Amino acid sequence: MKSICCCSVVLLLVLFPTACRGGNILVLPIEGSHWINMDVLLQALHSRGHNITIVCSSKSWYIKDSPSYYHTYRFQSERSFDPEVITKMISSIIDSERGNLPFVNFLHMTIGLFSTFLDVHATIGEFATAMLDDEELMRTLKDGEFDMVLTDPCWGHGVILAKYLNLPLVFNVRWVIAGDGHFAVAPSPVSYIPVTGTGYTDKMTFFQRVTNTIFYIITQTQHHLVVKLTYQKICDKYLGPEYDYNQLVQNADIWLMRVDFVFEFPRPTMPNVVYIGGFQCRPALPLPDHLEEFMQSSGEHGVIVMSLGTFVNEIPAEITNEIAAAFAKLPQKVIWRHKGGRPATLGNNTLIVDWMPQNDLLGHPKMKLFVAHGGTNGVQEAIYHGVPVVGLPVFFDQYDNLLRLQEKGAAKLLTMKTVDKDDNFLKAVQEVLQEPSYRENMQRLSVLHRDRPMKPLDAALFWIEFVMRHKGAAHLRTEAYRMPWYSYHSVDVALFLAAAGLLVLLTVFLFIRCLSTAVCRYKVKRD
């Protein structure tokens, strides 16, 4: 017995250092909802013994200095990424959608807002320059013996810093600068892969495919302009003109993609793309007493939760009044996250809050319906908990996210242009509440989402640690993007084969012509 105990102690002493050996991870996050899901990942990494260091601007408005699970290095920057910029842009989008024809709205979204979009990335470019010019910070980071860089490529500063420090690179990603991250890393035929912003599915008519191609050209042009005007200049200055920014992005070791194919339309992918959709979701925790009491007071009718996300502080009064009036006609209780003026038509069944524990509310047994703007985090939480959705998209990818749920029969989609007309909102809410197929379809998606060999958060942690153990994952990266475009699309091969074919045909033609001439001459001589 003693020998068994001794062996166990020795085994623990041998294995314990290996199990607890933590990595040294450098993180360059971005703001808003992207930080919320990055924070989930950082807490999980810290719980496994990894040391987390964040580099961010001194004017960051989400990232705090106090948490115990990461260290912070801040660099001084003259400009700040002001959340009011996003709020104003959202208001402009809402006004444009409600007041313009579809084509005018398309021009506003693709061209009119591009200067704002470019200005945001110019600010990020200034962040990157200030960071790389901070000699003390760069010296500290070079001496920090980091194992890898974790960043979100929706902003470009993390990509550049990873190459500057020559560290392996892992993305927590849904978007690159101007579009879906899949388009940057995997073959993406626009014949059946809808571009974000089109509002199309993977079943497109001919004219939809024409529009989809036009959207693809526009988004790629926007991406090219932002890279050329902002990030490539930084690469040229700090890395050298031989480094192409787009290639640095494509050379990332692992892409932790914040979707899965329960949600996304099927499409080609790559070995270094790991799907972690819903990794931030978890079982519901007990609610605060006042919220639990409100939930229980709903009786058999249950509760509706409504949230339009972090940036939507105020929408037109006619819309909020229509929504409030619709809620007042329902037997359900309503919890509404709303920061604007109090609607004049608000009913007694509706509780307005500045903040809510959204995941815990969605996982409550009394939950009947989620009225949402369609952000990726909220959509994934709705899928995880099996709660049907009435969608009210505001900007960017939200319409396309909700469209995917609607196509699977789990959501009803409205628009800002029609939500306050002809009782559309009330009708949509009543339809989803009263038609069982919406809840059944969402429950089916929830079962599919959960039925996997490894939880998405565990998959993310495994691949991050894989990169640290092996100093990268170069064997999973395709070499396709090192090829010139004409080689990638086999244009040179097609031209060669066409030339060879023409040469053969020309040879046969000349041979037949010479043979015919010889025969004719022979006949003439005989005659």
C-alpha positions as CSV (number, residue, x, y, z in Angstrom):
1,M,0.0,0.0,0.0
2,K,2.8,2.4,0.9
3,S,4.6,1.6,-2.4
4,I,1.4,2.4,-4.3
5,C,1.1,5.8,-2.5
6,C,4.7,6.6,-3.1
7,C,4.3,5.8,-6.8
8,S,1.2,8.0,-6.9
9,V,3.1,10.9,-5.3
10,V,6.0,10.6,-7.7
11,L,3.6,10.4,-10.6
12,L,1.8,13.6,-9.5
13,L,5.2,15.4,-9.0
14,V,6.2,14.4,-12.5
15,L,2.9,15.3,-14.2
16,F,2.0,18.4,-12.2
17,P,4.5,20.8,-13.7
18,T,3.6,19.7,-17.2
19,A,-0.1,20.1,-16.6
20,C,0.3,23.5,-15.0
21,R,3.0,25.0,-17.3
22,G,1.3,28.1,-18.6
23,G,2.0,30.0,-21.8
24,N,2.8,33.6,-22.2
25,I,0.1,35.1,-24.5
26,L,0.1,38.6,-26.0
27,V,-3.4,39.9,-26.8
28,L,-4.4,42.9,-29.0
29,P,-8.2,43.1,-28.6
30,I,-10.7,45.5,-30.2
31,E,-13.6,47.3,-28.6
32,G,-17.3,46.8,-28.4
33,S,-19.0,43.3,-28.6
34,H,-15.7,41.9,-30.0
35,W,-14.1,42.6,-26.6
36,I,-17.0,40.9,-24.8
37,N,-16.3,37.5,-26.5
38,M,-12.5,38.0,-26.4
39,D,-12.8,38.5,-22.6
40,V,-14.6,35.1,-22.3
41,L,-11.6,33.5,-24.0
42,L,-9.0,35.3,-21.9
43,Q,-10.7,34.2,-18.6
44,A,-10.7,30.6,-19.8
45,L,-7.0,30.8,-20.7
46,H,-6.2,32.3,-17.4
47,S,-8.0,29.5,-15.6
48,R,-5.7,27.0,-17.3
49,G,-2.6,28.8,-16.0
50,H,-1.7,31.0,-18.9
51,N,-0.2,34.4,-18.4
52,I,-2.2,37.1,-20.4
53,T,-0.8,40.4,-21.4
54,I,-3.0,43.0,-23.2
55,V,-1.7,45.9,-25.3
56,C,-4.2,48.6,-25.9
57,S,-4.6,52.4,-26.3
58,S,-4.5,54.6,-23.2
59,K,-8.0,55.8,-24.3
60,S,-9.6,52.3,-24.5
61,W,-13.2,52.5,-23.2
62,Y,-13.8,48.8,-22.6
63,I,-10.5,47.4,-21.3
64,K,-9.9,47.9,-17.6
65,D,-6.6,47.9,-15.6
66,S,-8.0,46.2,-12.5
67,P,-8.9,42.6,-13.5
68,S,-6.7,39.9,-11.9
69,Y,-6.6,37.6,-15.0
70,Y,-4.5,39.9,-17.3
71,H,-1.8,42.5,-17.3
72,T,-2.1,45.7,-19.4
73,Y,0.4,47.7,-21.3
74,R,-1.0,50.9,-22.6
75,F,0.5,53.2,-25.3
76,Q,-0.3,56.9,-25.6
77,S,-2.4,57.9,-28.6
78,E,-3.6,61.3,-29.7
79,R,-6.9,60.1,-31.2
80,S,-9.4,57.8,-29.6
81,F,-11.9,55.4,-31.0
82,D,-15.0,57.1,-29.7
83,P,-18.2,55.0,-29.3
84,E,-20.2,58.0,-30.3
85,V,-18.9,57.6,-33.9
86,I,-20.6,54.2,-34.1
87,T,-23.8,55.6,-32.4
88,K,-24.0,58.4,-35.0
89,M,-23.3,56.0,-37.8
90,I,-26.1,53.7,-36.6
91,S,-28.5,56.7,-36.5
92,S,-27.5,57.6,-40.0
93,I,-28.1,54.1,-41.2
94,I,-31.6,54.0,-39.6
95,D,-32.6,57.3,-41.1
96,S,-31.3,56.2,-44.5
97,E,-33.2,52.9,-44.4
98,R,-36.4,54.5,-43.4
99,G,-36.3,57.4,-45.8
100,N,-34.7,56.2,-49.0
101,L,-35.4,53.8,-51.9
102,P,-33.4,50.5,-51.7
103,F,-30.9,51.6,-54.4
104,V,-30.3,54.9,-52.6
105,N,-29.9,53.1,-49.3
106,F,-27.4,50.7,-51.1
107,L,-25.3,53.7,-52.3
108,H,-25.4,55.2,-48.8
109,M,-24.2,52.0,-47.2
110,T,-21.5,51.3,-49.7
111,I,-20.2,54.7,-50.6
112,G,-21.7,57.3,-48.3
113,L,-20.4,55.7,-45.1
114,F,-17.1,54.6,-46.6
115,S,-15.4,57.8,-45.4
116,T,-16.5,57.1,-41.9
117,F,-15.3,53.5,-42.2
118,L,-12.0,54.7,-43.5
119,D,-11.6,57.3,-40.7
120,V,-12.1,54.5,-38.1
121,H,-9.3,52.5,-39.6
122,A,-7.1,55.6,-39.9
123,T,-7.5,55.9,-36.1
124,I,-6.5,52.3,-35.7
125,G,-3.5,53.0,-37.9
126,E,-2.5,55.8,-35.6
127,F,-2.8,53.4,-32.7
128,A,-0.5,51.0,-34.5
129,T,2.1,53.8,-35.2
130,A,2.0,55.1,-31.7
131,M,2.5,51.5,-30.4
132,L,5.4,50.7,-32.6
133,D,7.0,54.1,-32.0
134,D,6.9,53.5,-28.2
135,E,10.5,52.2,-27.8
136,E,10.1,51.3,-24.2
137,L,7.0,49.3,-24.9
138,M,8.6,47.5,-27.8
139,R,11.7,46.7,-25.8
140,T,9.4,45.3,-23.0
141,L,7.5,43.2,-25.5
142,K,10.6,41.8,-27.1
143,D,12.0,40.8,-23.7
144,G,8.7,39.4,-22.6
145,E,9.3,35.9,-24.1
146,F,5.8,35.6,-25.5
147,D,4.6,32.4,-27.1
148,M,2.1,33.8,-29.5
149,V,-0.2,36.7,-30.4
150,L,-4.0,36.5,-30.1
151,T,-5.9,39.2,-31.9
152,D,-9.1,40.0,-33.8
153,P,-8.2,40.9,-37.5
154,C,-11.2,43.3,-37.8
155,W,-8.5,45.8,-36.8
156,G,-5.1,45.5,-38.4
157,H,-2.7,46.5,-35.6
158,G,-2.4,43.0,-34.0
159,V,-1.5,41.4,-37.3
160,I,1.4,43.9,-37.8
161,L,2.7,43.6,-34.3
162,A,2.8,39.8,-34.5
163,K,5.1,40.0,-37.5
164,Y,7.1,42.8,-35.9
165,L,7.8,40.5,-32.9
166,N,8.0,37.3,-35.2
167,L,5.5,35.5,-33.1
168,P,2.9,32.8,-34.1
169,L,-0.5,34.4,-34.7
170,V,-4.0,33.2,-33.7
171,F,-7.2,35.0,-34.7
172,N,-10.4,35.2,-32.7
173,V,-12.3,36.2,-35.9
174,R,-15.6,36.7,-37.6
175,W,-14.7,39.7,-39.8
176,V,-11.6,41.0,-41.4
177,I,-11.3,44.7,-42.4
178,A,-14.2,44.8,-44.9
179,G,-16.0,41.5,-44.8
180,D,-16.5,37.9,-43.7
181,G,-13.2,36.3,-42.7
182,H,-13.9,33.2,-44.8
183,F,-13.4,35.3,-48.0
184,A,-9.8,36.0,-46.8
185,V,-8.8,32.5,-45.9
186,A,-10.9,30.0,-47.9
187,P,-12.1,29.6,-51.5
188,S,-15.4,31.4,-51.6
189,P,-17.4,31.1,-54.9
190,V,-19.9,34.0,-55.0
191,S,-22.2,31.8,-57.1
192,Y,-23.6,30.2,-53.9
193,I,-21.8,32.1,-51.0
194,P,-23.7,35.3,-50.2
195,V,-21.7,38.4,-49.5
196,T,-22.6,40.1,-46.2
197,G,-25.0,43.0,-47.0
198,T,-26.8,41.4,-49.9
199,G,-29.4,39.8,-47.7
200,Y,-29.2,36.6,-49.9
201,T,-29.1,32.9,-49.0
202,D,-27.0,30.2,-50.6
203,K,-29.9,29.7,-53.1
204,M,-29.6,32.7,-55.5
205,T,-31.3,33.5,-58.8
206,F,-29.3,34.7,-61.7
207,F,-29.9,38.4,-61.0
208,Q,-29.1,37.8,-57.3
209,R,-25.8,36.2,-58.3
210,V,-25.2,39.3,-60.4
211,T,-25.9,41.6,-57.4
212,N,-23.8,39.3,-55.2
213,T,-20.8,39.6,-57.5
214,I,-21.2,43.4,-57.6
215,F,-21.3,43.5,-53.8
216,Y,-18.2,41.3,-53.7
217,I,-16.3,43.6,-56.0
218,I,-17.3,46.6,-53.9
219,T,-16.3,45.0,-50.5
220,Q,-13.0,43.8,-52.0
221,T,-12.3,47.3,-53.4
222,Q,-13.1,48.8,-50.0
223,H,-10.7,46.4,-48.3
224,H,-8.0,47.1,-50.9
225,L,-8.4,50.9,-50.3
226,V,-8.3,50.6,-46.5
227,V,-5.2,48.4,-46.6
228,K,-3.4,50.6,-49.1
229,L,-4.2,53.9,-47.4
230,T,-3.7,52.7,-43.8
231,Y,-2.1,49.3,-43.0
232,Q,0.3,48.8,-45.9
233,K,2.0,52.1,-45.2
234,I,2.6,50.9,-41.6
235,C,4.0,47.6,-43.0
236,D,6.3,49.4,-45.3
237,K,7.6,51.6,-42.5
238,Y,8.1,49.1,-39.7
239,L,8.5,45.8,-41.5
240,G,9.8,46.6,-45.0
241,P,8.2,47.0,-48.4
242,E,8.6,43.3,-49.1
243,Y,5.8,42.4,-46.6
244,D,2.3,42.5,-47.9
245,Y,-0.4,43.2,-45.3
246,N,-2.9,40.8,-46.9
247,Q,-0.4,38.0,-46.9
248,L,0.4,38.6,-43.2
249,V,-3.4,38.1,-42.5
250,Q,-3.5,34.9,-44.6
251,N,-0.4,33.6,-42.9
252,A,-2.1,33.4,-39.5
253,D,-1.6,30.0,-37.9
254,I,-5.1,29.4,-36.6
255,W,-8.4,31.1,-37.4
256,L,-10.9,30.6,-34.5
257,M,-14.1,31.4,-36.4
258,R,-17.0,32.6,-34.3
259,V,-19.7,30.7,-36.2
260,D,-20.5,27.1,-36.9
261,F,-22.4,25.3,-39.6
262,V,-25.6,25.0,-37.6
263,F,-25.8,28.7,-38.1
264,E,-23.7,29.4,-41.3
265,F,-24.5,28.2,-44.8
266,P,-22.2,25.4,-45.9
267,R,-19.1,26.6,-47.7
268,P,-15.4,25.6,-48.4
269,T,-13.0,25.9,-45.5
270,M,-9.4,25.3,-44.6
271,P,-7.5,23.0,-42.1
272,N,-6.5,25.9,-39.9
273,V,-10.0,27.3,-39.5
274,V,-11.6,26.1,-36.3
275,Y,-15.3,26.8,-35.7
276,I,-16.1,28.0,-32.2
277,G,-19.6,29.4,-32.7
278,G,-21.3,29.8,-29.3
279,F,-18.1,29.5,-27.3
280,Q,-19.2,32.3,-25.0
281,C,-22.5,30.6,-24.2
282,R,-23.0,28.8,-20.9
283,P,-25.9,27.4,-18.8
284,A,-28.0,30.0,-17.1
285,L,-27.0,31.3,-13.7
286,P,-29.6,32.3,-11.0
287,L,-31.1,35.7,-11.7
288,P,-31.1,38.6,-9.2
289,D,-34.1,38.5,-6.9
290,H,-36.0,41.3,-8.6
291,L,-35.6,39.8,-12.0
292,E,-36.5,36.3,-10.8
293,E,-39.6,37.7,-9.1
294,F,-40.6,39.4,-12.4
295,M,-40.1,36.2,-14.4
296,Q,-42.2,34.2,-12.0
297,S,-45.0,36.8,-12.1
298,S,-45.5,36.0,-15.8
299,G,-47.3,32.8,-15.0
300,E,-48.0,30.4,-17.9
301,H,-47.6,33.2,-20.5
302,G,-43.9,33.6,-19.9
303,V,-41.5,36.4,-20.7
304,I,-40.2,38.3,-23.8
305,V,-36.7,39.8,-23.7
306,M,-35.7,42.6,-26.1
307,S,-32.3,44.1,-26.7
308,L,-30.9,46.0,-29.6
309,G,-27.2,45.7,-28.5
310,T,-24.6,48.0,-27.0
311,F,-24.5,50.9,-29.5
312,V,-28.2,51.4,-30.2
313,N,-29.0,54.0,-27.5
314,E,-31.9,55.6,-29.2
315,I,-34.2,54.8,-32.1
316,P,-36.9,57.1,-33.6
317,A,-39.8,57.7,-31.1
318,E,-42.4,56.5,-33.6
319,I,-40.7,53.1,-33.6
320,T,-40.3,52.8,-29.8
321,N,-43.9,53.9,-29.3
322,E,-45.1,51.2,-31.8
323,I,-43.0,48.6,-30.0
324,A,-44.2,49.6,-26.6
325,A,-47.8,49.6,-27.7
326,A,-47.5,46.2,-29.2
327,F,-45.9,44.8,-26.0
328,A,-48.8,46.3,-24.0
329,K,-51.3,44.2,-25.9
330,L,-49.6,40.9,-25.1
331,P,-50.3,38.7,-22.1
332,Q,-46.5,38.0,-21.7
333,K,-44.3,40.1,-19.4
334,V,-41.5,42.0,-21.2
335,I,-37.9,42.9,-20.2
336,W,-36.6,45.6,-22.5
337,R,-33.1,46.9,-22.5
338,H,-33.7,50.5,-23.6
339,K,-31.6,53.7,-23.0
340,G,-33.6,56.2,-24.9
341,G,-36.6,58.3,-23.8
342,R,-39.4,56.4,-22.0
343,P,-42.1,55.5,-24.7
344,A,-45.4,57.2,-24.2
345,T,-47.3,53.9,-24.9
346,L,-45.4,51.7,-22.4
347,G,-47.6,49.1,-20.7
348,N,-47.6,47.8,-17.2
349,N,-46.3,44.4,-18.3
350,T,-43.0,45.9,-19.6
351,L,-39.9,46.4,-17.5
352,I,-37.3,48.8,-18.9
353,V,-33.7,48.2,-17.8
354,D,-30.3,49.8,-18.7
355,W,-28.5,46.4,-18.5
356,M,-29.6,42.8,-18.3
357,P,-27.9,39.4,-17.8
358,Q,-28.9,38.3,-21.3
359,N,-27.5,34.8,-21.3
360,D,-29.2,34.0,-17.9
361,L,-32.5,35.4,-19.0
362,L,-32.4,33.4,-22.3
363,G,-31.7,30.2,-20.3
364,H,-34.7,30.8,-17.9
365,P,-37.6,28.3,-18.2
366,K,-40.1,31.2,-18.5
367,M,-38.4,32.6,-21.7
368,K,-40.7,32.6,-24.7
369,L,-39.2,35.0,-27.3
370,F,-36.1,37.1,-27.9
371,V,-36.5,40.3,-29.8
372,A,-33.0,41.0,-31.0
373,H,-30.9,43.2,-33.4
374,G,-29.0,40.2,-34.7
375,G,-25.5,40.6,-33.3
376,T,-23.4,37.4,-33.5
377,N,-23.2,37.0,-29.7
378,G,-27.0,37.3,-29.2
379,V,-27.8,35.0,-32.1
380,Q,-25.5,32.3,-30.8
381,E,-27.0,32.6,-27.3
382,A,-30.5,32.3,-28.7
383,I,-29.4,29.1,-30.6
384,Y,-27.7,27.7,-27.5
385,H,-30.8,28.2,-25.3
386,G,-33.3,27.3,-28.1
387,V,-35.2,30.6,-27.9
388,P,-37.0,31.7,-31.1
389,V,-36.3,35.2,-32.4
390,V,-38.0,38.2,-33.8
391,G,-35.3,40.1,-35.6
392,L,-35.0,43.9,-35.9
393,P,-31.5,44.4,-37.6
394,V,-29.8,47.8,-37.5
395,F,-26.5,47.7,-39.3
396,F,-23.6,45.6,-40.7
397,D,-24.0,41.8,-40.5
398,Q,-27.2,41.8,-38.4
399,Y,-29.7,41.4,-41.3
400,D,-27.7,38.5,-42.7
401,N,-27.4,36.8,-39.3
402,L,-31.1,36.9,-38.7
403,L,-31.8,35.8,-42.3
404,R,-29.9,32.6,-41.6
405,L,-32.2,31.9,-38.6
406,Q,-35.3,32.8,-40.7
407,E,-34.2,30.4,-43.4
408,K,-34.0,27.6,-40.8
409,G,-37.5,28.5,-39.6
410,A,-36.4,29.8,-36.2
411,A,-36.9,33.5,-36.6
412,K,-39.2,36.2,-38.1
413,L,-37.3,39.1,-39.7
414,L,-38.5,42.7,-39.8
415,T,-36.8,45.9,-41.0
416,M,-36.6,49.4,-39.5
417,K,-38.5,50.7,-42.6
418,T,-41.6,48.6,-41.9
419,V,-41.5,47.8,-38.2
420,D,-43.9,50.7,-37.2
421,K,-46.4,50.2,-40.1
422,D,-49.6,48.1,-40.2
423,D,-49.0,46.5,-36.8
424,N,-46.1,44.6,-38.4
425,F,-44.2,44.3,-35.1
426,L,-47.2,43.0,-33.1
427,K,-48.1,40.5,-35.9
428,A,-44.5,39.2,-36.0
429,V,-44.3,38.7,-32.3
430,Q,-47.7,37.0,-32.1
431,E,-46.8,34.7,-35.1
432,V,-43.6,33.5,-33.4
433,L,-45.3,33.1,-30.0
434,Q,-48.4,31.2,-31.4
435,E,-46.8,29.1,-34.2
436,P,-45.0,26.1,-32.5
437,S,-42.7,25.5,-35.5
438,Y,-40.5,28.5,-34.6
439,R,-39.7,27.1,-31.1
440,E,-39.4,23.6,-32.4
441,N,-37.0,24.6,-35.2
442,M,-34.8,26.6,-32.7
443,Q,-34.8,23.7,-30.3
444,R,-33.6,21.5,-33.1
445,L,-30.8,24.0,-33.9
446,S,-29.9,24.0,-30.2
447,V,-29.6,20.2,-30.1
448,L,-27.5,20.2,-33.3
449,H,-25.3,23.0,-31.8
450,R,-24.6,21.1,-28.6
451,D,-24.1,17.7,-30.2
452,R,-20.4,17.8,-30.9
453,P,-17.3,15.9,-29.6
454,M,-15.8,18.9,-28.0
455,K,-17.3,22.1,-26.6
456,P,-16.4,25.1,-28.8
457,L,-14.6,26.9,-25.9
458,D,-12.5,23.7,-25.3
459,A,-11.7,23.6,-29.0
460,A,-10.5,27.2,-28.9
461,L,-8.3,26.5,-25.9
462,F,-6.9,23.3,-27.4
463,W,-5.8,25.1,-30.7
464,I,-4.3,28.1,-28.9
465,E,-2.3,25.7,-26.7
466,F,-1.4,23.7,-29.8
467,V,0.1,26.7,-31.4
468,M,2.1,27.4,-28.3
469,R,3.4,23.8,-28.0
470,H,4.5,23.7,-31.6
471,K,5.5,27.3,-32.2
472,G,2.9,27.8,-34.8
473,A,0.8,25.6,-37.2
474,A,2.5,26.2,-40.6
475,H,1.6,22.7,-41.7
476,L,-2.1,23.7,-41.7
477,R,-1.6,26.8,-43.8
478,T,-2.3,26.7,-47.5
479,E,0.3,28.1,-49.9
480,A,-2.3,29.2,-52.4
481,Y,-2.1,32.8,-51.4
482,R,1.6,33.0,-52.2
483,M,0.7,32.3,-55.8
484,P,0.0,35.1,-58.3
485,W,-3.6,35.4,-59.2
486,Y,-3.1,34.0,-62.7
487,S,-1.5,30.9,-61.2
488,Y,-4.1,30.5,-58.5
489,H,-6.9,30.6,-61.1
490,S,-4.8,28.5,-63.6
491,V,-5.0,31.3,-66.2
492,D,-1.4,30.5,-67.2
493,V,-2.2,26.8,-67.5
494,A,-5.4,27.5,-69.6
495,L,-3.4,29.8,-71.9
496,F,-0.6,27.2,-72.3
497,L,-3.1,24.5,-73.1
498,A,-5.0,26.7,-75.5
499,A,-1.7,27.7,-77.2
500,A,-0.7,24.0,-77.3
501,G,-4.0,23.0,-78.8
502,L,-3.8,25.8,-81.4
503,L,-0.3,24.7,-82.2
504,V,-1.5,21.1,-82.7
505,L,-4.4,22.3,-84.9
506,L,-2.1,24.5,-86.9
507,T,0.4,21.7,-87.4
508,V,-2.4,19.3,-88.5
509,F,-3.7,22.1,-90.8
510,L,-0.3,22.7,-92.4
511,F,0.3,19.0,-92.7
512,I,-3.0,18.5,-94.5
513,R,-2.3,21.5,-96.7
514,C,1.2,20.3,-97.6
515,L,-0.2,16.8,-98.3
516,S,-3.0,18.2,-100.4
517,T,-0.5,20.4,-102.3
518,A,1.8,17.4,-102.9
519,V,-1.0,15.2,-104.2
520,C,-2.2,18.0,-106.5
521,R,1.3,18.4,-107.9
522,Y,1.6,14.6,-108.4
523,K,-1.7,14.6,-110.3
524,V,-0.6,17.5,-112.5
525,K,2.7,15.7,-113.4
526,R,0.9,12.5,-114.3
527,D,-1.5,14.4,-116.5
